[in-house]
Amino acid sequence: MPAFIKTYVRYVDAFNRLVGKGVLGLVFVMMGILLYSAVSRYFFDAPVIWGVEMAQFSMMAYYILGGGFALLLNSHVRMDVFYSRWGWRKRARADAFSFLFLAAYLGLLLYGSVSSTIYSFEFNQHNNSAWGPPIAPIKCVLVLGIALTLLQAVSEFFKDIARSRGLVLGMDVPELLLLEASEREKIAADRPVPEFVPDLAHAGA
């Protein structure tokens, strides 16, 4: 594979891995907010008006910013009635083809989220609630998460192209379990020119 593709895969994978590991703690932030809100209401009779919305914002940031990391780990839900029976090269060709639809979908989401964010800044949009927080910051998070997922989708496309040619690219991410052990043995036995992205495990550390 060309050097620029290897570089792209290495840095995009490392950055999404870093972001994904970083946002894991937002689950505990959300739990802490809800716990504080409940204790404040029922034990101290001092309800907070921002608790539920802040928990929702935290959860939204968690799953949006983690989208690229989930794609890196191949952990998104897929319909695999036939897919699971295919060989790893045929899967790679199918994944490369489906990238066209994924990229179109993410592109439309990115366009819509950018437009919506600009609108929020221009008109100082606030949530219609008792607390009434500004909406623009969380929409910026939405734009960032979709953009990172789109960048990761391109990285996965390059990997699929490589696998369809019998090569291995970007497989040394520590958390990555894309293939079963038997399929890894098939790759090792059938790979004419192994191509790994070096030091990817350390790039995101």
C-alpha positions as CSV (number, residue, x, y, z in Angstrom):
1,M,0.0,0.0,0.0
2,P,1.2,3.6,-0.7
3,A,3.0,5.3,2.2
4,F,0.4,8.1,2.5
5,I,-2.4,5.5,3.1
6,K,-0.3,3.8,5.8
7,T,0.3,7.2,7.4
8,Y,-3.4,8.1,7.2
9,V,-4.5,4.8,8.8
10,R,-1.9,5.0,11.5
11,Y,-2.8,8.5,12.7
12,V,-6.6,8.3,12.3
13,D,-6.7,5.0,14.1
14,A,-4.4,6.3,16.9
15,F,-6.5,9.5,17.3
16,N,-9.8,7.7,17.4
17,R,-8.4,5.2,19.8
18,L,-7.2,8.1,22.0
19,V,-10.6,9.9,21.9
20,G,-12.5,6.6,22.4
21,K,-10.6,5.7,25.5
22,G,-10.9,9.3,26.8
23,V,-14.7,9.4,26.5
24,L,-15.2,6.1,28.4
25,G,-15.3,8.1,31.6
26,L,-18.3,10.1,30.5
27,V,-20.5,7.1,31.5
28,F,-19.4,7.7,35.1
29,V,-19.9,11.4,34.7
30,M,-23.5,10.8,33.7
31,M,-24.0,8.4,36.6
32,G,-22.5,10.9,39.0
33,I,-24.8,13.7,37.8
34,L,-27.9,11.5,38.1
35,L,-26.8,10.3,41.6
36,Y,-26.2,13.9,42.7
37,S,-29.5,15.0,41.3
38,A,-31.4,12.2,43.1
39,V,-29.6,12.8,46.4
40,S,-30.1,16.5,46.2
41,R,-33.8,16.1,45.5
42,Y,-34.8,13.4,48.0
43,F,-32.4,13.9,50.9
44,F,-31.8,17.6,50.9
45,D,-35.0,18.8,49.2
46,A,-33.0,20.9,46.8
47,P,-33.6,19.7,43.3
48,V,-31.3,20.8,40.5
49,I,-32.9,21.9,37.2
50,W,-29.8,21.0,35.1
51,G,-29.3,17.4,36.2
52,V,-31.3,15.5,33.6
53,E,-30.1,17.6,30.7
54,M,-26.5,17.5,31.7
55,A,-26.7,13.7,32.0
56,Q,-28.3,13.6,28.5
57,F,-25.5,15.8,27.1
58,S,-22.9,13.6,28.7
59,M,-24.4,10.4,27.2
60,M,-24.7,12.0,23.8
61,A,-21.0,13.0,23.8
62,Y,-20.1,9.5,24.9
63,Y,-21.7,7.7,22.0
64,I,-21.1,10.3,19.4
65,L,-17.4,10.8,20.1
66,G,-17.0,7.0,20.5
67,G,-18.4,6.3,17.1
68,G,-15.0,6.2,15.3
69,F,-13.5,4.0,18.1
70,A,-16.4,1.6,17.8
71,L,-15.9,1.5,14.0
72,L,-12.2,0.8,14.6
73,L,-13.0,-2.1,16.9
74,N,-15.7,-3.4,14.4
75,S,-18.2,-3.3,17.2
76,H,-21.1,-1.7,15.4
77,V,-24.1,-3.9,14.9
78,R,-24.3,-5.5,11.5
79,M,-26.7,-7.9,9.7
80,D,-24.4,-11.0,9.2
81,V,-26.8,-13.7,8.0
82,F,-24.5,-14.4,5.0
83,Y,-21.5,-12.2,6.0
84,S,-20.5,-14.5,8.9
85,R,-20.2,-17.5,6.4
86,W,-17.9,-15.7,4.0
87,G,-14.1,-15.9,3.9
88,W,-12.1,-12.9,5.1
89,R,-11.3,-11.6,1.6
90,K,-14.9,-11.7,0.5
91,R,-15.9,-9.9,3.7
92,A,-13.3,-7.2,2.9
93,R,-14.7,-6.8,-0.6
94,A,-18.3,-6.5,0.8
95,D,-17.1,-4.0,3.4
96,A,-15.3,-1.9,0.8
97,F,-18.5,-1.8,-1.3
98,S,-20.7,-0.9,1.7
99,F,-18.3,2.0,2.4
100,L,-19.9,4.0,-0.4
101,F,-23.3,3.9,1.5
102,L,-21.7,4.6,4.9
103,A,-19.7,7.5,3.5
104,A,-22.8,9.0,1.9
105,Y,-24.8,8.6,5.1
106,L,-22.1,10.2,7.3
107,G,-21.5,12.9,4.7
108,L,-25.2,13.9,4.9
109,L,-25.1,13.8,8.7
110,L,-22.0,16.0,8.8
111,Y,-23.6,18.5,6.4
112,G,-26.8,18.7,8.4
113,S,-25.0,18.9,11.8
114,V,-22.7,21.7,10.5
115,S,-25.7,23.7,9.2
116,S,-27.6,23.2,12.4
117,T,-24.6,24.3,14.5
118,I,-24.1,27.4,12.4
119,Y,-27.8,28.2,13.0
120,S,-27.4,27.7,16.7
121,F,-24.6,30.2,16.8
122,E,-26.3,32.8,14.6
123,F,-29.5,32.8,16.6
124,N,-28.1,32.0,20.0
125,Q,-30.3,28.9,20.3
126,H,-31.2,27.6,23.7
127,N,-32.9,24.5,24.8
128,N,-36.6,24.9,25.6
129,S,-36.5,23.9,29.3
130,A,-36.4,25.5,32.7
131,W,-32.6,25.5,32.7
132,G,-32.4,26.6,29.0
133,P,-28.7,25.9,28.2
134,P,-27.2,27.0,24.9
135,I,-27.3,24.3,22.3
136,A,-24.3,25.3,20.2
137,P,-21.6,23.6,22.3
138,I,-23.2,20.2,22.3
139,K,-23.8,20.5,18.5
140,C,-20.1,21.2,18.1
141,V,-19.5,17.9,19.8
142,L,-21.9,16.3,17.4
143,V,-20.0,17.7,14.4
144,L,-16.7,16.5,15.8
145,G,-18.0,13.0,16.5
146,I,-19.5,12.6,13.0
147,A,-16.3,13.9,11.4
148,L,-14.2,11.4,13.4
149,T,-16.4,8.6,12.4
150,L,-16.2,9.6,8.8
151,L,-12.4,9.7,8.9
152,Q,-12.4,6.3,10.6
153,A,-14.7,5.0,7.9
154,V,-12.1,6.0,5.2
155,S,-9.4,4.3,7.3
156,E,-11.5,1.1,7.4
157,F,-12.0,1.4,3.6
158,F,-8.3,1.4,3.0
159,K,-7.9,-1.7,5.3
160,D,-10.7,-3.5,3.4
161,I,-8.9,-2.8,0.1
162,A,-5.7,-4.1,1.5
163,R,-7.4,-7.3,2.9
164,S,-9.1,-7.9,-0.4
165,R,-5.6,-8.0,-2.0
166,G,-4.3,-10.4,0.7
167,L,-2.5,-7.8,2.7
168,V,-2.8,-6.7,6.3
169,L,-3.0,-3.1,7.2
170,G,-3.7,-1.5,10.6
171,M,-4.3,-4.7,12.6
172,D,-1.9,-4.0,15.5
173,V,-4.3,-1.9,17.5
174,P,-4.2,-3.4,21.1
175,E,-8.0,-3.5,21.5
176,L,-8.7,-4.7,18.0
177,L,-10.3,-8.2,17.6
178,L,-11.5,-8.1,14.0
179,L,-10.8,-11.7,13.2
180,E,-11.1,-15.0,14.9
181,A,-8.0,-17.0,15.5
182,S,-8.7,-19.4,12.7
183,E,-9.0,-16.5,10.2
184,R,-5.7,-14.9,11.5
185,E,-4.0,-18.3,10.7
186,K,-5.5,-18.1,7.2
187,I,-4.1,-14.6,6.7
188,A,-0.7,-15.7,7.9
189,A,-0.7,-18.7,5.5
190,D,-2.1,-16.9,2.5
191,R,-0.5,-13.5,2.8
192,P,2.0,-12.9,-0.1
193,V,3.3,-9.6,1.1
194,P,2.5,-8.7,4.7
195,E,2.1,-5.0,5.3
196,F,1.6,-3.8,8.8
197,V,1.4,-0.2,10.1
198,P,4.3,-0.1,12.6
199,D,4.1,1.2,16.1
200,L,0.3,1.9,16.0
201,A,-0.1,0.6,19.6
202,H,2.2,3.3,20.8
203,A,0.9,6.1,18.6
204,G,-2.4,6.3,20.6
205,A,-0.9,5.8,24.0
